[in-house]
Amino acid sequence: MAATGVRAGSGSELAERTDRADRAEPVERAAPAGPPERTERAESAEPVERAEPVERAESVERAEPVERAESVERAEPVERAESVERAEPVERAESAERAESAEPAENLGAPARPERPEPAENPGAPERPEPPEATELRAQRHAVRTASDPSRIALLLAAESAGALVAAEMQHAGIPWRADAHDRLLESLLGPRPATPGIRPARLEQLHQRIRDELDDPAANPDSPVELVKSLRRAGLSVTSTRSWELKTIEHPVIPPLLEYKKLARLASANGWNWLDTWVRDGRFHPNYIPGGVVTGRWASEGGGALQLPKQVRGAVIADPGWKLVVADAAQLEPRILAALAGDRAMAAAGRDRDLYDGIVSSGAVDTRAHAKVGMLGAMYGGTTGESGRMLPRLARAFPVAIGFVEDAARAGEAGAVVTTRLGRTSPRPSDAWLDVQDAAGADDATDAARSRARSAARSWGRFTRNFVVQGTAAEWALCWISSVRRRLWSLDAPDARGRLETRPHLAFFLHDEVMVHTPEAQADAVAAELRAAATEAGRLIFGDAPVQFPVTVAIVDSYDQAK
């Protein structure tokens, strides 16, 4: 398998990059218990040769089966697997707690296909070149077969395949969106729609004038960060930026209207009337999803900001008459993923049959739920200052296995090593610039400043790898969850649906650890039950019989804002 971070290019360039990467060995992060182990990386393996990149999964041709109103049970994960193949082989054989003998595709509800007979040879026919997709698929199957733990990589590829189908179906069906409700929400917050594009709505204009009055500066421009900083400094305020967190630390009459202006201006720009005219058609918002668009495996979107819908406009997401929205949210997903990854039974017990953060408080580790949450976020994201830094030692004493797990991942990143998720997705290697900084610090004549830069860069990369193992595995769990949900929804009895996606319960939205199903009202309770069962199934697929629960909160509502 190709090592992540190795660039395509000349032989000398590839050799130089590989030589530098060899200085640090990878740390495998997929084991269900114990700290990550350093293992030898198969540097002798050459990158898999590809004829050309396969088209992105969000391409139009992928949605063709949806347009024909057919249910596609399985698709070969050719394009999505290309990014997964970068994963190093998983070495920890004791991971067989999961049902290793089961085919991952079958686990996700896709029946295995019988082998097709080879076509009869025709000596007189001209030889046709193999399609690049076939070349890629053959290379991927070989990579899976030769991996040290094929079942995990195969499960990840199957989940990526099912996720790509989910993305195609959700883009086709769209999110139910009432343009009239959206317009009313905007008017209530911003005032009437301006008659001329580019003109500030009435509320923004009022705030703009108040900002100028409070600063006694008729030229103050809150739409320009550079000009605004100058205006704030002329008023005697010591600021370095216009970021909200910095402004909130300042006591001055201009701060409240300025913060409100920033919030409403963001709404008008990102989800205002122009957004409404561009993205909502016939009562639906059709986002362009990019499965695996983030390096950890999380999804991204292209245009429309589907994964950043602000609370102010969620009231426009309204179910059709006679239908309901069933919204499910995985509770404390990443901390629970960490408990399962590390095999920390104490943390698993803290979250059994209750809110995990409440359980951490009951364990005596910290005194409040807020402290439990900020401490766990600090552990997973590398927060070592403030409240998170103060809570971290307490959590380390209560849950040494889990905290040790992410600490080991951070140390691996600081050393320039790679880490992997539960199913084998590998983190990218540090850049050449990062390696140059470390090289400079190791030189005999290195200055104190050079060593300081190297330590800072190492800690920064360690924070990335610390989070990669948790967030990446959470993304894998979420893929298995929505894959199971999709299969279960298609199996629900849907009278008069005639197989069409839009006329039966279907996934309408997915955001990291949250899903929304649009369903006829009569089937809402059944959908809610399937969402919970699918979460349990996802945990079992990835972690076997590990004693970690993955509960989801489910709300049956008429509009999205009612679910929160």
PLY file of the C-alpha trace (Angstrom):
ply
format ascii 1.0
element vertex 564
property float x
property float y
property float z
element edge 563
property int vertex1
property int vertex2
end_header
0.00 0.00 0.00
1.18 3.52 -0.69
2.33 5.47 2.30
0.34 8.59 2.97
2.21 11.78 2.33
4.50 10.38 -0.41
4.13 12.63 -3.41
3.98 11.41 -6.97
6.82 12.73 -9.04
10.33 11.96 -10.14
12.16 8.95 -8.79
14.71 11.09 -6.94
11.97 13.18 -5.31
10.09 10.07 -4.18
13.29 8.48 -2.87
14.23 11.62 -0.93
10.79 11.94 0.66
10.69 8.23 1.54
14.17 8.38 3.05
13.17 11.24 5.32
9.92 9.58 6.32
11.80 6.44 7.33
13.30 8.17 10.33
10.13 7.65 12.35
8.19 4.41 12.48
4.39 4.34 12.42
2.26 3.70 15.46
-0.68 1.37 14.94
-3.87 2.71 16.52
-6.45 0.07 15.85
-6.12 -2.29 18.80
-9.08 -2.60 21.18
-6.94 -2.52 24.31
-3.60 -1.21 25.45
-1.44 1.65 24.23
-0.44 2.03 20.59
2.55 0.00 19.50
5.34 1.00 17.18
5.63 -1.41 14.30
7.82 -1.62 11.25
6.37 0.02 8.20
6.56 -1.84 4.92
8.70 0.77 3.21
9.78 -1.73 0.60
6.30 -1.76 -0.86
6.00 0.56 -3.83
2.93 2.79 -4.19
0.07 1.18 -6.09
0.26 2.34 -9.66
-2.94 3.86 -11.03
-3.86 4.63 -14.60
-5.67 7.82 -13.54
-7.78 9.07 -10.63
-11.31 7.73 -10.63
-14.05 10.36 -10.68
-15.23 11.79 -7.35
-18.11 9.97 -5.73
-20.34 13.02 -5.94
-20.29 12.94 -9.74
-23.51 12.85 -11.67
-23.14 9.33 -12.99
-23.17 7.97 -9.43
-26.71 9.26 -8.95
-28.08 7.55 -12.08
-29.56 4.54 -10.22
-31.35 6.97 -7.90
-32.93 8.75 -10.83
-34.25 5.42 -12.07
-35.83 4.95 -8.62
-33.94 1.73 -8.03
-32.44 0.56 -4.75
-28.72 -0.08 -5.21
-27.68 -2.68 -2.63
-23.94 -2.59 -3.27
-21.36 -0.66 -5.26
-17.66 -1.33 -5.57
-15.84 1.41 -3.57
-13.40 2.22 -6.36
-12.97 5.96 -5.93
-13.48 6.20 -2.18
-11.14 3.28 -1.57
-8.32 5.11 -3.32
-7.90 7.39 -0.30
-8.32 4.52 2.16
-5.55 2.42 0.62
-3.01 4.75 2.13
-3.59 2.98 5.45
-0.79 0.87 6.86
-1.56 -2.81 7.52
-3.11 -3.41 10.93
-0.76 -5.60 12.93
-2.65 -6.31 16.14
-3.97 -9.84 15.65
-5.81 -9.89 18.98
-8.39 -7.60 17.38
-10.25 -10.76 16.42
-12.82 -10.03 19.11
-14.96 -8.78 16.26
-16.51 -11.45 14.07
-13.56 -11.64 11.72
-15.05 -14.43 9.66
-17.97 -12.30 8.51
-17.64 -10.49 5.20
-17.74 -6.72 5.88
-20.01 -6.08 2.91
-22.48 -8.60 4.26
-22.29 -6.98 7.66
-23.45 -3.79 6.02
-26.38 -5.53 4.41
-25.08 -5.96 0.87
-25.35 -9.51 -0.45
-22.13 -10.98 -1.79
-22.16 -11.33 -5.54
-21.29 -14.60 -7.24
-18.18 -14.67 -9.35
-18.92 -14.00 -12.99
-17.51 -16.46 -15.53
-14.68 -15.20 -17.67
-15.86 -14.25 -21.18
-14.88 -16.63 -23.95
-11.72 -15.64 -25.77
-11.99 -14.45 -29.35
-8.55 -14.71 -30.98
-9.61 -12.55 -33.91
-10.91 -9.62 -31.86
-8.57 -6.68 -31.23
-7.35 -6.39 -27.66
-9.15 -3.61 -25.78
-7.38 -1.67 -23.04
-8.61 -2.29 -19.53
-10.79 0.57 -18.19
-8.91 2.58 -15.53
-11.66 1.83 -13.01
-11.06 -1.90 -13.46
-7.31 -1.42 -13.01
-7.92 0.55 -9.84
-10.37 -2.01 -8.46
-7.97 -4.87 -9.15
-5.16 -3.03 -7.37
-7.41 -2.33 -4.40
-8.51 -5.94 -4.06
-4.88 -7.02 -4.14
-4.03 -4.46 -1.45
-6.82 -5.78 0.78
-5.78 -9.41 0.27
-2.17 -8.67 1.17
-2.92 -6.52 4.23
-2.04 -8.06 7.58
-5.66 -7.62 8.73
-7.77 -7.70 5.55
-11.09 -7.78 7.38
-10.69 -4.33 8.85
-9.63 -2.65 5.63
-12.38 -4.51 3.77
-14.95 -3.29 6.32
-13.76 0.27 5.88
-13.98 0.00 2.08
-17.48 -1.48 2.32
-18.54 1.32 4.66
-17.08 3.94 2.30
-18.99 2.35 -0.57
-22.27 2.39 1.31
-21.56 5.95 2.45
-21.12 7.06 -1.16
-24.53 5.59 -1.98
-26.04 7.42 0.99
-24.53 10.68 -0.27
-25.96 10.14 -3.76
-29.42 9.34 -2.42
-29.46 12.28 -0.02
-28.37 14.67 -2.76
-31.13 13.31 -4.99
-33.89 13.42 -2.36
-32.78 16.67 -0.78
-33.56 18.23 2.58
-37.19 19.40 2.89
-36.93 23.18 2.98
-39.73 25.75 3.09
-38.64 28.90 1.28
-41.51 30.94 2.75
-40.51 29.93 6.29
-36.88 30.78 5.57
-37.90 34.19 4.27
-39.93 34.88 7.42
-37.01 33.88 9.63
-34.69 36.23 7.77
-37.15 39.10 8.01
-37.59 38.57 11.75
-33.81 38.80 12.28
-32.64 41.18 9.54
-35.69 43.17 8.56
-37.39 43.28 5.14
-35.51 41.95 2.15
-33.58 44.81 0.52
-34.97 45.83 -2.85
-31.45 46.14 -4.26
-28.81 43.41 -3.88
-25.77 44.54 -1.92
-27.69 46.88 0.36
-27.50 46.15 4.07
-30.76 44.88 5.57
-32.42 47.31 7.98
-31.23 45.65 11.21
-27.63 45.52 10.02
-27.80 49.17 9.01
-29.09 50.11 12.48
-26.25 48.21 14.14
-23.75 49.73 11.74
-24.79 53.22 12.75
-24.71 52.36 16.45
-21.16 50.98 16.09
-20.06 54.26 14.51
-21.74 56.25 17.27
-20.17 54.22 20.08
-16.73 54.58 18.53
-17.34 58.21 17.59
-15.97 57.25 14.20
-18.16 58.01 11.13
-15.81 55.90 8.96
-15.96 52.70 11.07
-16.55 49.74 8.79
-17.47 46.46 10.57
-17.31 44.58 7.26
-13.55 45.15 7.00
-11.49 43.50 9.78
-8.46 45.66 8.97
-10.39 48.94 9.04
-12.35 47.87 12.12
-9.17 47.14 14.09
-7.95 50.66 13.23
-11.24 52.15 14.42
-11.14 50.18 17.67
-7.56 51.27 18.35
-8.40 54.92 17.63
-11.08 54.57 20.33
-8.39 53.43 22.78
-9.11 49.70 22.67
-6.13 47.36 22.58
-7.08 44.68 20.03
-5.12 42.46 17.68
-8.08 41.12 15.67
-11.86 41.25 15.37
-12.38 37.63 16.42
-15.42 37.24 18.63
-13.54 35.51 21.45
-11.15 38.45 21.71
-13.90 41.07 21.53
-15.78 39.34 24.35
-12.86 40.02 26.70
-13.26 43.80 26.25
-15.55 46.04 28.30
-16.89 48.79 26.03
-20.36 49.90 24.83
-19.43 49.07 21.22
-18.90 45.37 21.91
-22.56 44.16 22.16
-23.73 45.77 18.88
-20.50 44.70 17.17
-20.92 41.06 18.18
-24.56 41.11 17.07
-23.56 42.69 13.77
-20.96 39.99 13.13
-23.48 37.23 13.87
-26.23 38.64 11.67
-23.85 39.59 8.87
-22.63 36.01 8.79
-26.24 34.81 8.52
-27.02 37.24 5.71
-23.90 36.23 3.81
-23.99 32.44 4.31
-27.72 31.66 4.46
-29.49 34.84 3.43
-31.78 35.58 0.50
-29.10 34.97 -2.11
-28.47 31.50 -0.63
-32.20 30.84 -0.63
-32.55 31.82 -4.30
-29.53 29.72 -5.29
-29.98 26.50 -3.34
-33.67 25.87 -2.62
-35.77 24.54 -5.48
-39.26 23.02 -5.32
-39.16 22.73 -1.55
-35.80 20.98 -1.37
-32.17 21.86 -0.63
-29.89 19.51 -2.61
-26.39 19.70 -1.11
-23.28 18.38 -2.84
-21.74 16.02 -0.31
-18.09 14.96 -0.45
-17.71 11.68 1.46
-14.33 11.46 3.15
-13.56 15.05 2.18
-11.63 15.57 5.43
-8.35 13.76 6.11
-9.87 11.94 9.10
-12.63 10.48 6.91
-15.30 12.97 7.91
-17.55 14.29 5.17
-17.38 17.72 3.60
-19.72 19.56 1.27
-19.23 21.69 -1.81
-21.30 24.84 -1.96
-24.39 25.59 0.09
-22.75 25.00 3.47
-24.79 21.88 4.16
-22.60 20.89 7.09
-22.78 24.35 8.68
-26.49 25.09 8.92
-26.90 27.73 11.63
-29.61 27.37 14.25
-31.30 30.56 13.00
-32.54 28.86 9.81
-33.26 25.33 11.03
-36.89 26.31 11.48
-37.17 26.33 7.67
-36.41 22.60 7.52
-40.00 21.37 7.72
-41.40 17.93 6.98
-43.95 17.55 4.19
-47.64 17.33 5.17
-48.30 13.89 6.63
-44.56 13.31 7.16
-42.14 13.69 10.07
-38.48 14.36 10.59
-36.75 11.77 12.78
-33.51 13.29 14.05
-30.94 11.14 15.87
-27.79 12.35 17.60
-25.05 10.06 18.93
-24.44 11.04 22.56
-20.82 11.84 23.54
-19.62 9.90 20.51
-15.91 10.74 20.52
-15.28 10.04 24.24
-17.10 6.72 23.88
-15.00 5.94 20.81
-11.89 6.66 22.87
-13.03 4.32 25.64
-13.56 1.52 23.10
-10.31 2.20 21.23
-8.24 2.16 24.40
-10.14 -0.67 26.05
-10.69 1.50 29.14
-13.28 -0.45 31.11
-13.56 2.22 33.79
-14.58 4.83 31.22
-16.90 2.34 29.53
-18.59 1.73 32.89
-18.97 5.48 33.46
-21.09 5.74 30.32
-23.18 2.60 30.77
-26.91 3.36 30.65
-26.35 7.08 31.27
-24.73 10.29 30.06
-20.97 9.67 29.97
-20.08 13.03 31.45
-22.50 12.50 34.34
-20.86 9.12 34.86
-17.42 10.72 35.00
-18.71 13.02 37.74
-20.16 10.04 39.62
-16.77 8.33 39.43
-15.31 11.15 41.49
-12.85 12.24 38.80
-14.28 15.78 38.57
-16.99 17.75 40.31
-19.28 18.94 37.50
-20.50 17.77 34.12
-19.04 20.92 32.53
-15.61 20.03 33.93
-15.94 16.47 32.67
-16.76 17.69 29.17
-14.05 20.33 28.94
-11.50 17.89 30.37
-12.34 15.15 27.86
-12.27 17.60 24.97
-8.88 18.78 26.17
-7.63 15.19 26.28
-8.79 14.48 22.73
-7.83 17.84 21.20
-4.68 18.63 23.15
-5.96 21.38 25.45
-3.27 21.79 28.11
-4.13 25.26 29.41
-7.06 26.79 31.25
-9.83 24.61 32.63
-9.10 21.69 30.30
-5.48 21.61 31.42
-6.56 21.70 35.04
-8.98 18.79 34.59
-6.64 16.58 32.58
-4.56 15.23 35.50
-7.74 14.25 37.33
-9.05 12.37 34.31
-5.66 10.69 33.85
-5.84 9.33 37.38
-9.40 8.05 36.90
-9.00 6.74 33.34
-5.28 6.10 32.79
-5.78 3.69 29.87
-7.85 6.11 27.78
-5.75 9.18 28.54
-2.57 7.17 27.97
-3.90 6.12 24.57
-4.24 9.67 23.23
-1.01 10.72 24.93
0.81 7.94 23.07
-0.77 9.09 19.81
0.44 12.63 20.52
3.98 11.44 21.27
3.98 9.49 18.00
3.02 12.61 16.07
5.67 14.67 17.82
8.23 12.10 16.66
6.99 12.36 13.06
5.30 8.94 13.05
1.92 8.08 11.58
-1.07 6.80 13.53
-4.05 4.79 12.33
-7.72 4.56 13.12
-9.49 1.42 14.28
-10.11 0.22 10.71
-6.74 1.29 9.37
-7.01 4.80 7.93
-3.56 6.35 8.31
-2.72 9.91 9.22
-0.65 11.93 6.74
3.01 12.39 7.45
4.39 15.78 8.44
5.35 18.10 5.61
8.84 18.70 4.28
8.80 22.08 6.04
8.11 20.32 9.36
10.99 17.92 8.74
13.27 20.81 7.85
12.47 22.49 11.18
13.27 19.28 13.07
16.50 18.81 11.09
17.59 22.35 11.89
16.97 21.81 15.61
19.09 18.63 15.56
22.10 20.25 13.98
25.25 20.70 16.07
25.08 24.46 15.68
21.33 24.74 16.32
20.23 27.89 18.13
17.82 28.03 21.05
15.30 29.68 18.73
15.57 26.78 16.27
15.02 24.24 19.03
12.03 26.21 20.31
10.48 26.27 16.83
11.00 22.53 16.52
9.37 21.82 19.87
6.40 24.02 18.98
5.98 22.34 15.58
6.25 18.89 17.16
3.62 19.68 19.79
1.30 21.05 17.11
1.59 17.88 15.02
1.13 15.80 18.14
-2.18 17.55 18.81
-3.25 16.57 15.30
-2.36 12.88 15.67
-3.90 12.80 19.15
-7.24 13.77 17.68
-6.86 11.86 14.40
-7.18 8.43 16.00
-10.40 9.40 17.80
-12.08 11.57 15.18
-11.13 9.18 12.38
-12.54 6.16 14.20
-15.68 8.14 15.05
-16.06 8.82 11.33
-15.79 5.07 10.68
-18.46 4.37 13.29
-20.70 6.99 11.70
-20.22 5.43 8.25
-21.25 2.03 9.60
-24.22 3.68 11.34
-25.62 5.41 8.25
-24.92 2.31 6.14
-26.99 0.23 8.53
-29.69 2.91 8.66
-29.89 2.97 4.86
-30.30 -0.80 4.66
-32.90 -0.83 7.41
-34.95 1.97 5.86
-35.11 0.17 2.53
-36.37 -2.95 4.31
-39.24 -1.12 6.05
-42.69 -1.86 4.72
-43.69 1.15 2.62
-47.21 0.83 1.16
-47.70 2.61 -2.17
-44.00 3.58 -2.25
-43.34 1.54 -5.40
-39.65 1.49 -4.54
-39.11 5.21 -5.08
-36.75 6.81 -2.60
-38.76 9.99 -2.15
-42.00 8.17 -1.32
-40.64 6.07 1.52
-38.57 6.72 4.67
-35.14 7.95 3.57
-32.05 9.65 4.91
-32.24 13.38 4.27
-29.24 14.75 6.17
-26.04 13.58 7.85
-23.60 15.60 9.95
-20.74 13.70 11.62
-22.73 12.19 14.51
-26.27 13.21 13.57
-28.75 11.97 10.99
-32.17 13.10 9.82
-34.73 10.79 8.23
-37.74 12.13 6.33
-40.57 9.63 6.76
-44.32 9.20 6.48
-45.76 9.90 9.93
-47.15 6.38 10.28
-43.62 4.94 10.15
-41.87 7.47 12.38
-41.77 5.22 15.46
-40.40 2.33 13.42
-37.72 4.60 11.96
-36.72 5.76 15.45
-36.28 2.15 16.56
-34.14 1.37 13.51
-31.90 4.36 14.17
-31.18 3.07 17.67
-30.63 -0.50 16.47
-28.29 0.69 13.72
-26.13 2.52 16.29
-25.77 -0.67 18.30
-24.91 -2.58 15.15
-22.24 -0.04 14.18
-20.54 -0.42 17.55
-20.59 -4.21 17.27
-19.18 -4.13 13.73
-16.16 -2.08 14.71
-15.52 -3.05 18.33
-17.05 -6.51 18.66
-18.17 -7.24 22.22
-16.33 -4.31 23.79
-18.39 -3.09 26.79
-18.98 0.38 25.37
-22.45 1.63 24.56
-23.24 4.01 21.71
-26.63 5.49 22.62
-28.45 7.92 20.36
-31.07 10.48 21.30
-34.00 10.45 18.88
-36.61 13.15 18.31
-39.68 12.91 16.08
-40.50 16.46 15.00
-42.16 18.59 12.36
-39.20 20.95 11.93
-35.47 20.65 12.53
-35.32 23.39 15.15
-37.64 21.35 17.39
-35.06 18.56 17.65
-32.58 20.65 19.66
0 1
1 2
2 3
3 4
4 5
5 6
6 7
7 8
8 9
9 10
10 11
11 12
12 13
13 14
14 15
15 16
16 17
17 18
18 19
19 20
20 21
21 22
22 23
23 24
24 25
25 26
26 27
27 28
28 29
29 30
30 31
31 32
32 33
33 34
34 35
35 36
36 37
37 38
38 39
39 40
40 41
41 42
42 43
43 44
44 45
45 46
46 47
47 48
48 49
49 50
50 51
51 52
52 53
53 54
54 55
55 56
56 57
57 58
58 59
59 60
60 61
61 62
62 63
63 64
64 65
65 66
66 67
67 68
68 69
69 70
70 71
71 72
72 73
73 74
74 75
75 76
76 77
77 78
78 79
79 80
80 81
81 82
82 83
83 84
84 85
85 86
86 87
87 88
88 89
89 90
90 91
91 92
92 93
93 94
94 95
95 96
96 97
97 98
98 99
99 100
100 101
101 102
102 103
103 104
104 105
105 106
106 107
107 108
108 109
109 110
110 111
111 112
112 113
113 114
114 115
115 116
116 117
117 118
118 119
119 120
120 121
121 122
122 123
123 124
124 125
125 126
126 127
127 128
128 129
129 130
130 131
131 132
132 133
133 134
134 135
135 136
136 137
137 138
138 139
139 140
140 141
141 142
142 143
143 144
144 145
145 146
146 147
147 148
148 149
149 150
150 151
151 152
152 153
153 154
154 155
155 156
156 157
157 158
158 159
159 160
160 161
161 162
162 163
163 164
164 165
165 166
166 167
167 168
168 169
169 170
170 171
171 172
172 173
173 174
174 175
175 176
176 177
177 178
178 179
179 180
180 181
181 182
182 183
183 184
184 185
185 186
186 187
187 188
188 189
189 190
190 191
191 192
192 193
193 194
194 195
195 196
196 197
197 198
198 199
199 200
200 201
201 202
202 203
203 204
204 205
205 206
206 207
207 208
208 209
209 210
210 211
211 212
212 213
213 214
214 215
215 216
216 217
217 218
218 219
219 220
220 221
221 222
222 223
223 224
224 225
225 226
226 227
227 228
228 229
229 230
230 231
231 232
232 233
233 234
234 235
235 236
236 237
237 238
238 239
239 240
240 241
241 242
242 243
243 244
244 245
245 246
246 247
247 248
248 249
249 250
250 251
251 252
252 253
253 254
254 255
255 256
256 257
257 258
258 259
259 260
260 261
261 262
262 263
263 264
264 265
265 266
266 267
267 268
268 269
269 270
270 271
271 272
272 273
273 274
274 275
275 276
276 277
277 278
278 279
279 280
280 281
281 282
282 283
283 284
284 285
285 286
286 287
287 288
288 289
289 290
290 291
291 292
292 293
293 294
294 295
295 296
296 297
297 298
298 299
299 300
300 301
301 302
302 303
303 304
304 305
305 306
306 307
307 308
308 309
309 310
310 311
311 312
312 313
313 314
314 315
315 316
316 317
317 318
318 319
319 320
320 321
321 322
322 323
323 324
324 325
325 326
326 327
327 328
328 329
329 330
330 331
331 332
332 333
333 334
334 335
335 336
336 337
337 338
338 339
339 340
340 341
341 342
342 343
343 344
344 345
345 346
346 347
347 348
348 349
349 350
350 351
351 352
352 353
353 354
354 355
355 356
356 357
357 358
358 359
359 360
360 361
361 362
362 363
363 364
364 365
365 366
366 367
367 368
368 369
369 370
370 371
371 372
372 373
373 374
374 375
375 376
376 377
377 378
378 379
379 380
380 381
381 382
382 383
383 384
384 385
385 386
386 387
387 388
388 389
389 390
390 391
391 392
392 393
393 394
394 395
395 396
396 397
397 398
398 399
399 400
400 401
401 402
402 403
403 404
404 405
405 406
406 407
407 408
408 409
409 410
410 411
411 412
412 413
413 414
414 415
415 416
416 417
417 418
418 419
419 420
420 421
421 422
422 423
423 424
424 425
425 426
426 427
427 428
428 429
429 430
430 431
431 432
432 433
433 434
434 435
435 436
436 437
437 438
438 439
439 440
440 441
441 442
442 443
443 444
444 445
445 446
446 447
447 448
448 449
449 450
450 451
451 452
452 453
453 454
454 455
455 456
456 457
457 458
458 459
459 460
460 461
461 462
462 463
463 464
464 465
465 466
466 467
467 468
468 469
469 470
470 471
471 472
472 473
473 474
474 475
475 476
476 477
477 478
478 479
479 480
480 481
481 482
482 483
483 484
484 485
485 486
486 487
487 488
488 489
489 490
490 491
491 492
492 493
493 494
494 495
495 496
496 497
497 498
498 499
499 500
500 501
501 502
502 503
503 504
504 505
505 506
506 507
507 508
508 509
509 510
510 511
511 512
512 513
513 514
514 515
515 516
516 517
517 518
518 519
519 520
520 521
521 522
522 523
523 524
524 525
525 526
526 527
527 528
528 529
529 530
530 531
531 532
532 533
533 534
534 535
535 536
536 537
537 538
538 539
539 540
540 541
541 542
542 543
543 544
544 545
545 546
546 547
547 548
548 549
549 550
550 551
551 552
552 553
553 554
554 555
555 556
556 557
557 558
558 559
559 560
560 561
561 562
562 563
